[in-house]
Amino acid sequence: MKTWNNFGRPVNKGAEEIKIFAPIKKKEKEIDEKTKKEVERNVVKGYRMTNVFNVNDPNGVPLPLNPIVTKNVKESEFAEKLYMPMVNKITNELPVVVNQDYKDPSNGYYSSLEHKMLIHILILRINSRL
């Protein structure tokens, strides 16, 4: 709520928070292979549950427009060039399982017993949202 207030957009009374997985980042120093110099990088160490508000819950000054997809990239190119490589990287580096047959409306879950996260993806649905 503080973040929305800082943007001059107070949250509507009665608005409910949404729980999401947010990355836990840590700065680490390492040697860059190309320059051989020490650089500081943000590394994702895990995820934690955090509360957020829907973008439609606050009122006030309009939000700044920062388009995620540039205007000259077609939707199918965006999904092909960015989305699937991102999913592949996540599934290779983290205990995440992608299941296109998962039917629950939650679109995924985290199992602390198995230490894995299952997510549902549907490429056609993703393409239609972009």
FENDAZI-V211910 format. One record per residue. N is the residue number from 1. BURIAL is # if it has 16 or more other ideal C-beta (glycine too) atoms within 10 Angstrom, else .. D_CENTER is the distance of its C-alpha to the mean C-alpha in Angstrom with 1 decimal. Layout:
n->[N:N]
burial->[BURIAL:BURIAL]
d_center->[D_CENTER:D_CENTER]
This chain:
n->[1:2:3:4:5:6:7:8:9:10:11:12:13:14:15:16:17:18:19:20:21:22:23:24:25:26:27:28:29:30:31:32:33:34:35:36:37:38:39:40:41:42:43:44:45:46:47:48:49:50:51:52:53:54:55:56:57:58:59:60:61:62:63:64:65:66:67:68:69:70:71:72:73:74:75:76:77:78:79:80:81:82:83:84:85:86:87:88:89:90:91:92:93:94:95:96:97:98:99:100:101:102:103:104:105:106:107:108:109:110:111:112:113:114:115:116:117:118:119:120:121:122:123:124:125:126:127:128:129:130]
burial->[.:.:.:#:.:.:.:.:#:.:#:.:.:.:.:.:.:.:.:.:.:.:.:.:.:.:.:.:.:.:.:.:.:.:.:.:.:.:.:.:.:.:.:.:.:.:.:.:.:.:.:.:#:.:.:.:#:#:.:.:.:.:.:.:.:.:.:.:.:.:.:.:.:.:.:.:.:#:#:.:.:.:.:.:.:.:#:.:.:.:.:.:.:.:.:#:.:.:.:.:.:#:.:.:.:.:.:#:.:.:.:.:.:.:.:.:#:#:#:#:.:.:.:.:.:.:.:.:.:.]
d_center->[19.1:20.4:17.7:18.6:22.2:21.9:20.9:24.0:22.3:23.6:21.9:24.2:26.4:25.4:21.8:19.8:16.7:13.7:12.5:8.9:7.9:7.4:8.4:12.1:13.3:16.9:19.1:21.3:24.3:25.2:27.6:26.5:28.3:29.3:30.5:31.5:30.4:28.4:24.9:22.3:18.7:15.6:14.8:12.1:14.6:12.8:10.7:12.2:12.4:12.4:13.6:12.6:14.7:14.3:14.8:18.2:19.4:20.7:23.7:25.1:24.8:22.6:19.2:19.2:18.2:15.8:15.4:12.4:14.9:18.3:21.3:23.0:20.5:21.1:18.5:19.6:19.6:16.0:15.0:17.5:16.9:13.2:11.4:13.8:14.2:10.5:11.0:14.3:13.4:11.1:13.9:16.5:15.4:14.1:15.8:13.6:15.8:15.1:17.6:18.4:21.2:19.5:20.9:19.8:18.2:15.5:13.9:13.8:14.9:15.3:18.9:20.3:23.5:22.1:19.3:16.9:13.9:14.7:12.3:14.0:13.5:16.0:16.4:18.8:16.6:13.8:16.5:18.0:15.1:14.7]
